[in-house]
Amino acid sequence: MKKVFVALAALTVLSVGGIAQADQFWGSASVTQSTTETGSVLFKLDTATGTVGTTYTYSDWNIIMDVTHAPGDILYAVHNKTGSLDNFYNFMLAEVDATTGAVLSDTSLRTLTGTDEPQWNALEYHNGMLYAVENSWTNNRPGDTGSAYSKRGYIYEVGLNGSGNPISAALGAYIGGYPAPDGALAYRDGTWYASDWKTDHSSWIKKTTDIMNTNFTATVGTSPVGLIDGWDFEADGDLLGVSWWANTGTPSDDFNIYKIDPVTGSATALFNIKSQLP
């Protein structure tokens, strides 16, 4: 089954010797959107060598929209499940043990947001909170009120209890609406970075210093790839990302890891991991 590479999240660790720093990223890859096809994965990527290591496969998950790493070796992932159309649209926020792949909790985004068809396509852990980007797909399914769709392009701040379970969601700043945002969110040195659709081969790099109160503003477009579907910073400040639209124009077949200059938007392919995915 062909997997679509969709997300990156940084985990900084010390290399052997304890002097130089290397980065381990967590990513996700998904099977084709379906109410029946399963086998999407979470995996760890060594960005120094381009090697995919630990991989966890989930037999009842269809799409994994994003993953982020939190202290205590915990992963948070937004996903849906197979079995019915309602499962397909009922996206969940899973808390996962990164050392075993075990799902510790799984909370419906409907419950957290109080909206009808929420679908978050970006996650970032920061300072005891999760931050997510609303990217609701639809407002025309039978019974929909458009309550999630009307929040498209906004940030959610997700509160966690002492066990790390998500317990609340508060609306924050605005990134951009239809057909964006792409699905990338990262934080470094007091600034938040989000990707927002510009063209198929360019995404706006948008920034804010106050993710809850000040809307994101565009700075520069990425090139030659757009539709950024996940990015995060390495310890040395390099911004690494992935795109779900290859620069050849082929959708859903770009398994390159890109180094993106946040000042100029220039994206350079570092390595391709397609052959290493299940």
HELIX and SHEET records of a PDB file:
HELIX    1   1 LEU A   85  TYR A   89  1                                   5    
HELIX    2   2 LEU A  109  THR A  113  1                                   5    
HELIX    3   3 TYR A  149  LYS A  151  5                                   3    
HELIX    4   4 LYS A  274  GLN A  276  5                                   3    
SHEET    1   A 4 VAL A   4  LEU A  14  0                                        
SHEET    2   A 4 GLN A  21  SER A  30 -1                                        
SHEET    3   A 4 SER A  40  ASP A  46 -1                                        
SHEET    4   A 4 THR A  51  TYR A  58 -1                                        
SHEET    1   B 4 TRP A  61  ALA A  70  0                                        
SHEET    2   B 4 ILE A  74  LYS A  81 -1                                        
SHEET    3   B 4 MET A  92  ASP A  97 -1                                        
SHEET    4   B 4 VAL A 103  SER A 108 -1                                        
SHEET    1   C 4 TRP A 120  HIS A 126  0                                        
SHEET    2   C 4 MET A 129  GLU A 134 -1                                        
SHEET    3   C 4 TYR A 154  LEU A 160 -1                                        
SHEET    4   C 4 PRO A 166  TYR A 174 -1                                        
SHEET    1   D 4 LEU A 185  ARG A 188  0                                        
SHEET    2   D 4 THR A 191  THR A 199 -1                                        
SHEET    3   D 4 SER A 202  THR A 208 -1                                        
SHEET    4   D 4 THR A 217  GLY A 221 -1                                        
SHEET    1   E 4 ILE A 228  PHE A 233  0                                        
SHEET    2   E 4 LEU A 239  SER A 243 -1                                        
SHEET    3   E 4 ASN A 256  ILE A 260 -1                                        
SHEET    4   E 4 ALA A 267  ASN A 272 -1                                        
END                                                                             
